[in-house]
Amino acid sequence: MRVWGGVLLAVALALGGWAGHRLWPRSLVVHPGKSLAPAVEAQAGATAVRLSTRRLLADAGQYDDELFACLMFDWVRGMVAPQGAEALLTYQKGEQGLVYTLRLHLPDDLLTALPHLAYWQAAGILPEFEWRWVTAEALAFYRSQAQRMQDAYNLSARRELEGLDREELVAYLRRFIRFKSLTDRRVRRKLEPAAQALSEEDAHRLSSDIVTVADFFSLPLDFFLGIGAMENNYLNVQGDLGHAVWKRRAQKGDVVLRRGRRGVLVLNESSGIWQITRETLRYAHRLYEKGQRDYSRLPEHLRPPQELNLAEVPSEVLATYAGLLFRDLLDRFRGDVALAVAAYNGGPGRPNPKYAAGVEVVAQHARRVLEHAAVLNGRPAAGVSFLARGRSRFPSGR
């Protein structure tokens, strides 16, 4: 009783009453003849609570979509690694196919592991989890499954995005877009009521629009995708709140904040997913009015109106304006993608290289993951045999 009293006291002191109630496991299976009581250890003045015959594991999420599971796994792995946790993506048969489980192998000391879990939950990294003790053999099995998943998504063979048909592109982009919106800090920590992760339906609609606009304006799809991620992680939330600029005279639709010798100070906030400011929208609409392209080829919901109403620009039309601006910048900088992307944020006169570098990181990440997924072509990684040096047994084409 004294030992267990010390354990409970140590846990309570480390976590507080709330965490002790919230994180204690719901069940612990005790095998006949085997003691599973954690032991309190004191070494070099530090106290630890361990179960010497078991390893500490937390189940942190289940998914029925392999690509989405891999995206979440890769992100969570980077978030928890600094605290000494090992992320594992495992799989098992479900009623309608494979189910993928994200697991964390934690430091075996409860007093170290449980505060980390509480922090990750508060940060929205692990919205739900359950921890438990497993055998070393079970951990080795989970590691072998996780290694198979990593091998499958790091093959040398790829199918380039440019070679995929529209249906495939939309399906892959849908997962990536939803993943980016779900892991946005404002969504995870509920910092803004308007910041809501995209549903599968919304992500599908947006991915379809992005593919359409990129094709219409002959844009590099990966960088156009990267711009959407860098600007707002595909969330339809206003930006640059309160930002204003001076101009010589007010125009229809302007919100005038002040008048002075230099002219008028007008509100210049950014709109939605693509974060286009009110003044840049005016410029994009002038480009549209020049009529250098046959906009009747676009689906009706993507066509800009004949007259711009700054107060009511549908998010779908913003995608067309964003594509038009990107195309204009590419033409202006003679196809230099890096400069065009930098100017999307800083303007043609002051291109922002840091912004361009961030977009390139997202573009490379999206291309790498989606092209590897395309190699699998819908086949689960669990059913794929690998040759030496990470090469698959099936060709990279269809």
C-alpha positions as CSV (number, residue, x, y, z in Angstrom):
1,M,0.0,0.0,0.0
2,R,2.9,2.4,0.7
3,V,4.3,1.8,-2.7
4,W,1.0,2.4,-4.5
5,G,0.5,5.5,-2.3
6,G,3.8,6.8,-3.4
7,V,2.9,6.2,-7.1
8,L,-0.4,8.0,-6.9
9,L,1.2,10.9,-5.0
10,A,4.0,11.3,-7.5
11,V,1.6,11.2,-10.5
12,A,-0.7,13.7,-8.8
13,L,2.1,16.1,-8.1
14,A,3.4,15.9,-11.7
15,L,0.1,16.2,-13.5
16,G,-2.3,17.9,-11.2
17,G,-5.8,16.6,-10.4
18,W,-7.2,17.1,-13.9
19,A,-4.5,15.3,-15.8
20,G,-4.5,12.4,-13.3
21,H,-8.3,11.9,-13.9
22,R,-8.1,12.5,-17.7
23,L,-5.1,10.4,-18.6
24,W,-5.3,7.3,-16.4
25,P,-5.9,4.2,-18.6
26,R,-9.5,2.9,-18.8
27,S,-8.4,-0.7,-18.5
28,L,-5.3,-2.8,-17.7
29,V,-5.3,-6.5,-18.5
30,V,-3.6,-8.5,-15.8
31,H,-2.5,-11.9,-16.9
32,P,-2.6,-14.8,-14.3
33,G,0.6,-15.2,-12.5
34,K,2.2,-12.0,-13.8
35,S,2.4,-8.8,-11.8
36,L,1.8,-5.6,-13.9
37,A,2.2,-3.2,-11.0
38,P,4.5,-0.2,-12.0
39,A,7.5,0.3,-9.8
40,V,8.7,3.6,-8.4
41,E,12.4,4.1,-9.0
42,A,14.7,6.8,-7.7
43,Q,18.0,7.4,-9.5
44,A,20.3,10.4,-9.0
45,G,17.6,12.3,-7.2
46,A,14.9,11.8,-9.9
47,T,11.8,9.7,-9.5
48,A,10.4,7.5,-12.2
49,V,7.4,5.2,-12.5
50,R,8.0,2.2,-14.9
51,L,6.7,-1.2,-15.8
52,S,10.0,-3.1,-16.5
53,T,8.4,-5.9,-18.6
54,R,6.3,-3.6,-20.9
55,R,6.6,-0.6,-23.2
56,L,4.4,2.5,-23.0
57,L,2.3,3.2,-26.1
58,A,-0.4,5.7,-26.9
59,D,-3.0,5.2,-29.7
60,A,-3.5,8.7,-31.1
61,G,-5.8,8.4,-34.1
62,Q,-7.5,6.1,-36.6
63,Y,-8.0,6.6,-40.3
64,D,-9.6,4.7,-43.1
65,D,-7.6,6.6,-45.8
66,E,-4.0,5.5,-46.3
67,L,-2.7,8.7,-47.9
68,F,-4.3,11.0,-45.3
69,A,-3.0,8.7,-42.5
70,C,0.5,9.0,-43.9
71,L,0.3,12.8,-44.1
72,M,-0.9,12.9,-40.5
73,F,1.8,10.5,-39.4
74,D,4.6,12.5,-41.0
75,W,3.3,15.7,-39.3
76,V,2.8,14.2,-35.9
77,R,6.2,12.5,-36.0
78,G,7.9,15.9,-36.4
79,M,5.9,17.4,-33.6
80,V,6.6,14.7,-31.0
81,A,10.1,13.7,-31.8
82,P,11.8,16.5,-29.8
83,Q,10.2,15.0,-26.6
84,G,11.6,11.6,-27.3
85,A,8.4,10.0,-28.6
86,E,8.5,7.6,-31.6
87,A,5.6,7.9,-34.0
88,L,4.4,4.6,-35.7
89,L,1.8,4.2,-38.4
90,T,0.3,0.7,-38.2
91,Y,-2.7,-1.1,-39.8
92,Q,-5.2,-3.8,-39.2
93,K,-8.1,-5.3,-41.1
94,G,-11.5,-3.5,-40.6
95,E,-15.0,-4.3,-41.7
96,Q,-14.5,-2.3,-45.0
97,G,-10.8,-2.6,-45.6
98,L,-7.6,-1.6,-43.7
99,V,-7.8,0.7,-40.8
100,Y,-4.7,2.8,-40.0
101,T,-3.7,3.6,-36.4
102,L,-1.3,6.3,-35.4
103,R,0.6,5.2,-32.3
104,L,3.3,6.8,-30.2
105,H,6.0,4.9,-28.4
106,L,6.6,7.0,-25.3
107,P,9.4,7.2,-22.7
108,D,8.7,4.3,-20.4
109,D,8.6,6.6,-17.3
110,L,4.9,7.7,-16.6
111,L,6.1,10.9,-14.9
112,T,7.8,11.9,-18.2
113,A,5.3,10.6,-20.7
114,L,2.0,11.7,-19.3
115,P,2.8,15.4,-19.1
116,H,3.9,15.3,-22.8
117,L,0.5,13.7,-23.7
118,A,-1.4,16.4,-21.8
119,Y,0.6,19.1,-23.6
120,W,0.1,17.6,-27.1
121,Q,-3.6,17.3,-26.4
122,A,-3.9,20.9,-25.2
123,A,-2.0,22.0,-28.4
124,G,-4.4,20.1,-30.6
125,I,-1.7,17.7,-31.9
126,L,-3.4,14.7,-30.3
127,P,-7.1,15.5,-29.9
128,E,-7.8,12.0,-28.6
129,F,-5.5,9.2,-27.3
130,E,-5.4,6.2,-25.0
131,W,-2.2,5.0,-23.5
132,R,-1.4,1.4,-22.5
133,W,1.4,-1.0,-21.8
134,V,2.5,-3.5,-24.5
135,T,5.1,-6.2,-24.8
136,A,8.4,-5.7,-26.5
137,E,7.3,-8.1,-29.2
138,A,4.2,-6.1,-29.9
139,L,6.2,-2.9,-30.2
140,A,8.6,-4.7,-32.7
141,F,5.6,-5.8,-34.7
142,Y,4.2,-2.2,-34.9
143,R,7.7,-0.9,-35.9
144,S,7.8,-3.4,-38.8
145,Q,4.4,-2.2,-40.0
146,A,5.5,1.5,-39.7
147,Q,8.7,0.7,-41.6
148,R,6.7,-0.8,-44.5
149,M,4.5,2.3,-44.7
150,Q,7.6,4.5,-44.8
151,D,9.2,2.3,-47.5
152,A,6.1,2.6,-49.6
153,Y,6.1,6.4,-49.5
154,N,9.8,6.8,-50.1
155,L,10.3,4.7,-53.2
156,S,12.7,5.9,-55.8
157,A,9.9,5.4,-58.4
158,R,7.5,8.2,-58.9
159,R,4.6,9.2,-61.2
160,E,4.9,12.9,-61.9
161,L,2.0,15.1,-61.1
162,E,2.0,16.4,-64.7
163,G,1.3,12.9,-65.9
164,L,-1.7,12.2,-63.8
165,D,-5.2,12.6,-65.1
166,R,-7.7,15.1,-63.7
167,E,-9.6,12.6,-61.5
168,E,-6.4,11.3,-59.9
169,L,-5.1,14.8,-59.3
170,V,-8.3,16.0,-57.6
171,A,-8.4,12.9,-55.4
172,Y,-4.8,13.3,-54.2
173,L,-5.1,17.1,-53.7
174,R,-8.2,16.6,-51.7
175,R,-6.3,14.7,-49.0
176,F,-3.5,17.2,-48.9
177,I,-5.7,20.2,-48.7
178,R,-7.8,18.7,-45.9
179,F,-4.7,17.7,-44.0
180,K,-3.2,21.2,-44.2
181,S,-6.5,22.8,-43.0
182,L,-6.8,20.3,-40.1
183,T,-3.3,20.9,-38.9
184,D,-3.5,24.7,-39.0
185,R,-2.6,26.2,-35.6
186,R,-5.8,28.3,-35.5
187,V,-7.9,25.2,-36.1
188,R,-6.0,22.9,-33.7
189,R,-6.1,25.4,-30.8
190,K,-9.5,26.9,-31.6
191,L,-8.0,30.4,-31.8
192,E,-10.5,31.8,-34.2
193,P,-14.2,30.8,-34.3
194,A,-14.2,31.2,-38.1
195,A,-11.2,28.9,-38.6
196,Q,-12.8,25.5,-39.4
197,A,-11.0,22.6,-41.0
198,L,-12.4,21.7,-44.4
199,S,-14.8,18.9,-44.7
200,E,-14.0,16.2,-47.3
201,E,-16.7,17.7,-49.6
202,D,-15.3,21.2,-49.3
203,A,-11.7,19.9,-49.8
204,H,-12.9,18.0,-52.9
205,R,-14.6,21.1,-54.4
206,L,-11.5,23.2,-53.7
207,S,-9.1,20.7,-55.2
208,S,-11.2,20.5,-58.3
209,D,-11.2,24.3,-58.6
210,I,-7.4,24.5,-58.1
211,V,-6.8,21.9,-60.8
212,T,-9.1,23.7,-63.2
213,V,-7.6,27.2,-62.6
214,A,-4.0,25.9,-62.8
215,D,-4.8,24.2,-66.1
216,F,-6.7,27.3,-67.5
217,F,-3.8,29.7,-66.8
218,S,-1.0,27.1,-67.4
219,L,0.3,27.4,-63.9
220,P,2.8,25.1,-62.1
221,L,0.3,23.2,-60.0
222,D,2.6,22.4,-57.1
223,F,3.5,26.1,-56.6
224,F,-0.1,27.2,-56.9
225,L,-1.0,24.7,-54.3
226,G,1.9,26.0,-52.2
227,I,0.6,29.6,-52.4
228,G,-2.8,28.5,-51.1
229,A,-1.1,26.7,-48.2
230,M,1.2,29.6,-47.3
231,E,-1.5,32.2,-47.5
232,N,-4.1,30.6,-45.3
233,N,-3.8,26.8,-45.3
234,Y,-6.9,26.8,-47.5
235,L,-9.1,28.3,-44.7
236,N,-11.7,30.9,-45.8
237,V,-10.7,33.4,-43.1
238,Q,-10.1,37.2,-43.5
239,G,-6.5,38.4,-43.1
240,D,-4.5,41.6,-42.6
241,L,-7.3,42.9,-40.4
242,G,-7.2,46.6,-40.0
243,H,-4.6,47.0,-42.7
244,A,-5.0,50.3,-44.7
245,V,-3.3,52.1,-47.6
246,W,-3.3,55.7,-48.8
247,K,-4.5,56.5,-52.3
248,R,-5.2,59.7,-54.2
249,R,-9.0,59.4,-54.3
250,A,-11.7,57.0,-53.1
251,Q,-13.3,54.5,-55.5
252,K,-16.7,52.8,-55.4
253,G,-16.7,50.2,-52.6
254,D,-13.8,51.7,-50.6
255,V,-14.0,51.9,-46.8
256,V,-12.5,55.4,-46.1
257,L,-10.8,55.6,-42.7
258,R,-9.3,59.1,-43.0
259,R,-8.9,62.0,-45.4
260,G,-5.7,64.1,-45.7
261,R,-3.5,66.0,-47.9
262,R,-2.1,62.8,-49.5
263,G,-5.6,61.7,-50.4
264,V,-7.7,59.1,-48.5
265,L,-6.7,56.2,-46.2
266,V,-8.8,53.2,-47.2
267,L,-9.2,49.7,-45.7
268,N,-7.1,47.1,-47.5
269,E,-7.8,43.8,-45.8
270,S,-7.2,40.4,-47.4
271,S,-9.9,38.0,-48.6
272,G,-10.3,34.3,-47.9
273,I,-8.2,31.4,-48.9
274,W,-5.9,33.3,-51.3
275,Q,-5.5,36.4,-49.1
276,I,-5.9,38.9,-51.9
277,T,-6.1,42.5,-50.7
278,R,-8.9,44.8,-51.8
279,E,-6.5,46.9,-54.0
280,T,-5.0,43.8,-55.5
281,L,-8.5,42.6,-56.3
282,R,-9.1,45.8,-58.3
283,Y,-5.9,45.1,-60.2
284,A,-6.8,41.5,-60.9
285,H,-10.2,42.5,-62.1
286,R,-8.7,45.0,-64.6
287,L,-6.6,42.1,-65.9
288,Y,-9.8,40.1,-66.3
289,E,-11.5,43.0,-68.1
290,K,-8.8,43.0,-70.8
291,G,-10.3,39.7,-71.9
292,Q,-7.1,38.1,-73.1
293,R,-8.5,34.7,-72.4
294,D,-11.7,32.9,-73.2
295,Y,-13.3,32.8,-69.7
296,S,-16.3,31.0,-71.1
297,R,-14.1,27.9,-70.9
298,L,-14.2,28.1,-67.1
299,P,-17.1,26.6,-65.1
300,E,-19.6,29.3,-64.4
301,H,-18.9,29.3,-60.6
302,L,-15.3,30.3,-61.3
303,R,-16.0,33.2,-63.7
304,P,-15.5,36.7,-62.3
305,P,-18.5,39.0,-62.5
306,Q,-18.6,41.8,-65.0
307,E,-18.6,44.4,-62.2
308,L,-16.4,43.9,-59.1
309,N,-18.1,44.1,-55.8
310,L,-15.4,44.1,-53.1
311,A,-17.9,43.2,-50.4
312,E,-19.2,40.1,-52.1
313,V,-16.5,38.1,-53.9
314,P,-17.2,34.3,-53.8
315,S,-14.3,32.2,-52.5
316,E,-14.4,30.2,-55.8
317,V,-14.0,33.4,-57.9
318,L,-11.0,34.3,-55.6
319,A,-9.3,31.2,-56.9
320,T,-9.6,32.5,-60.5
321,Y,-8.3,35.9,-59.4
322,A,-5.4,34.2,-57.7
323,G,-4.6,32.2,-60.8
324,L,-4.8,35.3,-62.9
325,L,-2.4,37.2,-60.6
326,F,0.1,34.3,-60.6
327,R,0.0,34.1,-64.4
328,D,0.5,37.8,-64.7
329,L,3.5,37.7,-62.4
330,L,5.0,34.7,-64.3
331,D,4.7,36.6,-67.6
332,R,6.2,39.7,-66.0
333,F,9.2,37.8,-64.7
334,R,9.6,35.7,-67.9
335,G,8.6,32.4,-66.3
336,D,10.8,32.8,-63.2
337,V,8.6,30.9,-60.7
338,A,10.6,31.9,-57.7
339,L,10.4,35.6,-58.5
340,A,6.7,35.3,-59.4
341,V,5.8,33.6,-56.1
342,A,7.9,36.1,-54.1
343,A,6.0,39.0,-55.8
344,Y,2.6,37.4,-55.1
345,N,3.3,38.3,-51.5
346,G,5.5,41.3,-51.6
347,G,4.4,42.8,-54.9
348,P,6.4,43.2,-58.2
349,G,8.5,46.0,-56.7
350,R,9.4,44.2,-53.5
351,P,9.4,40.4,-54.0
352,N,9.5,38.5,-50.7
353,P,12.2,35.7,-51.0
354,K,11.3,34.2,-47.6
355,Y,7.7,33.8,-48.7
356,A,8.9,32.1,-51.9
357,A,11.1,29.8,-50.0
358,G,8.2,28.7,-47.8
359,V,6.0,28.1,-50.8
360,E,8.7,26.0,-52.4
361,V,8.9,23.8,-49.2
362,V,5.2,23.2,-49.4
363,A,5.3,22.5,-53.1
364,Q,8.1,20.0,-52.7
365,H,6.4,18.3,-49.8
366,A,3.1,18.0,-51.8
367,R,4.9,16.7,-54.9
368,R,6.9,14.1,-53.0
369,V,4.0,12.7,-51.1
370,L,1.4,12.8,-53.9
371,E,3.8,11.3,-56.5
372,H,4.7,8.5,-54.2
373,A,1.0,7.8,-53.5
374,A,0.4,7.8,-57.3
375,V,2.9,5.0,-57.7
376,L,0.8,2.8,-55.4
377,N,-2.2,3.7,-57.6
378,G,-4.8,2.9,-54.9
379,R,-3.1,-0.3,-53.7
380,P,-2.5,-0.4,-49.9
381,A,1.1,-0.3,-48.9
382,A,0.5,-3.3,-46.7
383,G,0.0,-5.5,-49.7
384,V,3.1,-4.4,-51.6
385,S,6.3,-6.5,-51.8
386,F,9.5,-4.5,-51.9
387,L,12.8,-5.3,-53.6
388,A,16.1,-4.4,-52.1
389,R,17.0,-0.7,-52.0
390,G,13.4,0.4,-51.7
391,R,12.3,-0.5,-55.2
392,S,8.8,-1.8,-55.7
393,R,7.7,-4.9,-57.6
394,F,5.3,-3.0,-59.8
395,P,6.1,-0.4,-62.5
396,S,5.9,3.3,-61.9
397,G,3.3,3.8,-64.6
398,R,-0.3,2.8,-64.6
